[in-house]
Amino acid sequence: MIDHVSIGVRDIAAAKRFYDAALAPLGYRCLSAGETSLGYGREAVAFWIGAAERPVPADEASGLHICFAAKEREAVDAFHAAALRAGGRDNGKPGLRQDYGPSYYAAFVVDPAGYRIEAYCGR
């Protein structure tokens, strides 16, 4: 249904450092890098980050978050650890979320710009 998602940030270089580290354990990499934009994916870009003069203000109560698929639970664990090392803030340690489903394994972080992101494995 959705081809890609885009977010705006004030600091592209900081976003690149964070997302290069956080998304690598999930098998995603920066496929497009310019002075004002970054594109991440496995084979094609599905997540764009652009320099923005007025990015959406961080609001943890908004419900907005972006979820990245993981192939295995170990990748979710590695995502969480890498994101924290790269400057993210914990928003939910890796583990089963039984209230979402019996095999819903996920971890949650807040990136340096205030966006809430998740890694999820359903195996």
C-alpha positions in Angstrom: 0.0 0.0 0.0 2.7 2.5 0.9 5.7 3.0 -1.3 7.8 5.1 1.0 7.7 7.4 4.0 9.5 10.7 4.3 10.5 12.7 7.4 12.2 16.1 7.8 15.1 16.9 10.1 17.2 19.9 10.8 20.5 18.1 10.8 21.0 15.6 7.9 24.6 14.6 9.0 23.3 13.7 12.5 20.4 11.8 11.0 22.8 9.9 8.7 25.1 8.9 11.6 22.1 7.7 13.6 20.2 5.8 10.9 23.3 4.2 9.4 24.0 2.6 12.8 20.4 1.9 13.8 19.2 0.4 10.6 22.3 -1.7 9.7 21.3 -4.6 12.0 17.9 -4.8 10.1 19.7 -5.1 6.8 18.8 -1.6 5.6 21.4 0.8 4.3 21.6 4.3 2.8 21.0 3.8 -0.9 20.8 7.5 -1.7 22.8 10.3 0.0 22.8 13.9 -0.9 23.4 17.2 0.8 19.8 17.6 1.7 18.3 14.1 1.6 19.0 10.4 2.5 17.2 7.3 1.3 17.2 4.0 3.1 16.1 0.5 2.1 17.2 -3.0 1.3 16.9 -3.0 -2.5 14.9 0.2 -3.1 14.4 3.3 -1.0 11.4 3.1 1.3 12.4 5.6 4.0 13.5 9.1 3.0 15.0 11.8 5.3 15.1 15.3 4.0 16.5 18.6 5.4 13.6 20.6 6.6 13.4 24.2 7.8 10.4 23.3 9.9 10.3 19.6 10.7 7.3 18.2 12.4 7.7 18.9 16.2 8.4 15.9 18.3 5.3 14.8 20.2 5.5 11.5 21.9 1.8 11.6 22.7 0.9 11.9 19.0 0.9 8.2 18.3 3.1 8.7 15.3 5.9 6.2 14.8 7.7 4.3 12.0 8.1 0.6 12.2 10.9 -1.3 10.4 10.7 -5.0 9.7 13.3 -7.3 11.1 14.0 -10.8 9.8 14.8 -12.2 13.2 14.5 -11.3 16.8 18.3 -11.0 17.2 18.1 -8.1 14.7 15.6 -6.3 16.8 17.9 -6.6 19.8 20.9 -5.4 17.7 18.8 -2.5 16.3 17.9 -1.3 19.9 21.5 -1.5 21.1 22.9 0.3 18.0 20.3 3.0 18.1 21.1 3.7 21.8 24.8 3.8 21.0 24.2 6.2 18.2 22.3 8.7 20.3 18.8 7.4 20.4 16.7 7.2 23.6 15.1 4.0 24.8 11.3 3.9 24.4 10.8 0.2 25.0 13.4 -2.5 25.4 13.3 -5.5 23.1 10.8 -8.2 24.0 7.5 -9.8 23.3 4.5 -7.6 23.2 1.7 -10.1 23.9 -0.9 -7.5 23.8 -0.1 -6.9 20.1 0.0 -10.6 19.3 1.6 -13.9 20.6 4.7 -13.6 18.5 5.1 -9.8 18.3 8.7 -9.1 19.2 9.7 -5.4 19.1 11.9 -2.7 20.4 11.3 1.1 20.4 13.6 4.1 20.4 13.3 7.8 19.9 15.8 9.2 17.4 17.9 12.3 18.0 15.3 14.5 16.1 12.4 13.2 18.3 10.9 10.6 15.9 9.7 7.4 17.5 10.9 4.3 15.7 10.4 0.6 16.1 11.9 -2.6 14.9 9.5 -5.6 14.7 9.8 -9.3 14.0 6.7 -11.6 13.9 8.5 -14.9 14.1 
